Amino acid sequence: MLNTEIAKLFYEIAEILDYLKIQWKPRAYRKAAQNIESMGEDLNEIYKKEGLKGLKNIPGIGEGIAKKIVEYIETKKIREYEKLKNKMPKGFVELMNIPGLGSRKADILSKKLGIKSIEDLKKAIEQHKISKLTGFGPKSEKNILKGLNIF
């Protein structure tokens, strides 16, 4: 369903913006993603029936986010998302999408352990390096491993 795809992209955009330390935008993208996820009606149908105006009527969706939804419907891409991904270290977006990780933890793992890929992360877990970091511990390591298995 289109709603799930767009919500996932908006969550990723929010994580990247958090990482880049941009203030209010991550919250707006998360709120939009949550509202889109909980909708019963498909965004594509709303757009077909009511256009941009219909999308803007969805709670938490303003003009800018509505235009990104239209862009995705029409091209299957969001240019801003692509630009943001290019600002991130290689492999970072993939890491932050692992359930239980997120941008902040991925950043710590990257800086403290040099983790740049899924393979690096798997090795660090096998060697129990993550559990030794301040703010992580064995439970965090176990949750990240579970997230890797889901991913």
Order of alpha helices (4+ residues) and beta strands (2+ residues): alpha-alpha-alpha-alpha-alpha-alpha-alpha-alpha-alpha
